[in-house]
Amino acid sequence: MNKYELVIVCNASLTKAEHADVTKQVEEVFQSNILDKDDLGVMQLAYKNTKEKSAHIVSYHLQCSPEEVETKKKGLIYIKWISKFVIFSMTNKQKFFKFAELEKTYQEKFAESFQPKKI
């Protein structure tokens, strides 16, 4: 079994109920293959995505065979409101990072290393 990261990009204007429906459908496709989930929320896009400047991004840590990935990837194509999705293959040494935890860690490190200059 290999590890993967699935990143889905959804329309930012979805209601909470619609977003919950999208994540429920994704989780139904991958079922027991999901090891972890990171809902990054609405983020500004660095590229233009069908006239949208922002998107709701969710990342999943998966464990399954390459054949399962190919089969289940086809199920994502038909989920309404998913603008794009990408599946990255991960090595056993790579970790699944959660955005909020990384952001907090780096903010704390930056605050510790930042020394204001005395005037």
C-alpha positions in Angstrom: 0.0 0.0 0.0 1.3 3.4 -1.0 0.6 6.8 0.6 -0.9 9.7 -1.3 -2.1 13.2 -0.7 -5.3 14.3 -2.3 -6.0 18.0 -2.6 -9.4 19.2 -3.7 -10.2 22.7 -4.8 -13.9 23.7 -4.4 -15.8 26.8 -5.2 -15.4 29.4 -2.4 -19.0 30.5 -2.5 -20.3 27.1 -1.3 -22.6 27.1 1.7 -21.5 25.1 4.7 -24.0 22.4 3.8 -22.8 22.2 0.2 -19.2 22.0 1.4 -20.1 19.3 3.9 -21.8 17.4 1.0 -18.7 17.6 -1.1 -16.4 16.3 1.6 -18.9 13.6 2.4 -18.9 12.4 -1.2 -15.1 12.4 -1.3 -14.9 10.4 1.9 -17.5 8.0 0.5 -15.2 7.4 -2.6 -12.1 6.8 -0.5 -13.8 5.3 2.6 -11.2 3.4 4.7 -8.3 4.7 2.7 -8.3 8.1 4.5 -5.7 8.4 7.2 -6.1 12.1 7.9 -7.8 15.2 6.7 -6.9 18.9 6.7 -9.5 21.5 5.8 -7.5 24.6 4.9 -10.6 26.7 4.4 -11.1 29.5 1.9 -7.8 30.7 0.5 -6.7 33.2 -2.1 -5.6 31.6 -5.3 -2.2 32.3 -6.9 -3.8 31.6 -10.3 -7.0 32.4 -12.0 -9.4 29.5 -11.7 -12.5 29.9 -13.8 -13.0 33.6 -12.8 -12.6 32.7 -9.1 -10.0 34.5 -7.0 -10.4 32.2 -4.0 -11.3 28.6 -3.3 -12.0 26.2 -0.5 -9.2 23.7 -0.2 -9.3 20.3 1.5 -6.4 17.9 1.7 -6.6 14.2 2.5 -3.8 11.8 3.5 -4.6 8.4 1.8 -3.2 4.9 1.9 -4.1 2.6 -1.0 -2.8 0.7 -3.9 -2.0 2.4 -7.2 -4.9 0.5 -8.9 -7.3 1.8 -6.2 -6.2 5.4 -6.8 -6.8 5.1 -10.5 -10.3 3.6 -9.9 -11.3 6.0 -7.2 -10.0 9.0 -9.1 -12.7 8.5 -11.6 -15.3 8.9 -8.9 -14.0 12.4 -8.1 -14.7 13.6 -11.6 -18.4 13.5 -11.1 -18.6 15.4 -7.8 -20.3 18.7 -8.4 -18.5 21.8 -7.1 -14.9 20.3 -7.2 -13.1 22.7 -9.5 -9.8 20.7 -9.5 -8.2 17.9 -7.7 -4.6 16.6 -7.5 -3.2 13.4 -6.1 0.4 13.4 -5.1 2.4 10.2 -4.4 4.2 10.3 -1.1 7.3 8.3 0.1 7.2 6.6 3.4 9.6 9.2 4.8 7.3 12.1 3.9 4.8 13.4 6.5 1.3 14.7 6.0 1.4 18.3 7.3 -1.6 20.2 8.5 -1.6 23.8 7.4 -2.8 25.4 10.7 -0.1 23.5 12.7 2.7 24.5 10.3 1.5 28.1 10.3 1.4 28.2 14.1 4.9 26.6 14.4 6.5 29.1 12.0 4.8 32.1 13.6 6.1 31.1 17.0 9.6 30.6 15.6 9.5 33.9 13.8 8.3 35.7 17.0 11.2 34.1 19.0 13.8 35.1 16.4 12.5 38.6 15.8 14.3 41.2 17.9 13.1 44.7 17.5 15.9 47.3 17.0 16.3 49.9 19.7 16.3 53.4 18.5 
